Amino acid sequence: MRAQATRALRIVPRHGSLPRARHWVRDHARRSGIPSAAVGIVELLTSELVANALTHGPEAAVDVQVSGDRTSFTVRVTDGDTTPPVVRSTGPEVPGGQGMRLVARLASTWGVDVHERTGKTVWFTVVAR
């Protein structure tokens, strides 16, 4: 079995950062060979994690890492805030706060790795079905 290559992108919080990260991840997901429906989920969930990192994290760079193949694709988003994200239980009628709920619902698996005093990495994996 061949090891999955990891690719990384560093983005800074400015206008256009979110679409840049989302498109970069989408392009890598397409190249991995996962089905187009899975690519759409990867793109949506990436958008949610990067938006959270840019909105709630300190005014610093955000690192995005991807790895995957035609069976699964993983995205990791690292920022400088050690506060873990919260999956809110609000309904769809409440604006905002749905990002982690989408991640919890649509990802095959996800998690948070807190790095003492330096930030956290929120990650998810989408398994092709």
N, C-alpha and C positions, 0 to 999 in steps of 0.2 A: 504494500500500500504506500502511495506517495504522500509525503508530508504536505500539508496545505501551506502555501506561502501567505505570509502576513504582509499587508500593505498599510501604510500610515499616511495620514494627512493632518497637518496642524493648521487650524483656522484661528483667526483673531476676531474678536467681537466688533464687527462693523457691518454696514449695509452690504448685503449680498453674501454674507458668510453662510447662512443657513442653506440657501439654494445651492451654493457651491458644494457644500458637504453632502447634501442629499443627492445631487447628480453624480458626484464622484463615487459614492457608495453604490448607487444604482448601476452605474457603468461597470463596476467591478462585479456586482452580483450577476449582471447579464453575462459577463465573460466567464463566470464560474460554471455556467450551464444549468443553473437551477431553473425550474419552470417559471414562466412569466408571471403567474399568479403569486408565486413566492417572492419574485423580484418586487412586485408592488407592495407586498407586506413589508419587506426589508426597507424599501424607500420610505414608507409611511412611518415606521417605527424609528428609523434613523432621524427623520424630521422631528419627531417628538423628543427624542433624547438630546439632540443637538440644541433644539429650542430651549429645553429645560436648562442645559448647561450654560447657554448664552444668557438666559434670563435670570437664573437663580445663582449662578456661580459668580466668583469675583471677576472683575474686568481683566481677564487674562486669557491666554490662548487655551483652546480646547483641542485635544488630540482625539482623532478618530482612527480606529484600526479595524481592518476587515480581514477575514480569512474564510475560505470556503471552497466547495466543489459542487458538483451537480446534485449532491444529496443533502447538504446543509450549508448554511451561511451564517457567520457570526460577526456581529458589529460590537465594538467596544468604544465607549465615549468617556474620556477622562477630563475632569475639570479640577479646579483648585479648591472646591468646597467639600468639606468632610461630612456635611449633612446628607444622609441618605434620602432618596426620593420617597414620596408617599403615594400609595395607591388609594385614591379617594373613592369614597362610596357614594358620591353625589350622582344624581341621575343626569340624563342628557339635557334636561331643561336648564341646568345650571351652567352658565358659560365658563369656559376655562377649566383647567384641572383634570382633563380627561386623558392626558398623555400617558401616564403610567398605567392607567386602567386599560388603555389600548395595548400597551406592551404586555401586561399580565394576561390579557385575553388572547392576543394573536400570536405571540411568540411561543415556540415549542418549549423553551426554557429561558429564564432570564435571572439576573442577580446583580448584586452590588458588592464591590470590593472596596472597602474604605482603607485608604493609605494614611496612617497616623500622621497628622499635622500637615499633609501635603495635598490631600484631596480624595477623590473617589473615582472609580470606574464603574459605570453602569453598562451592562452588556446584555445582549439577547442573541439567541440562535433561532433561526427558522429552518425547520426540516422540510425538505421537499416531500410532497405527498402525491 
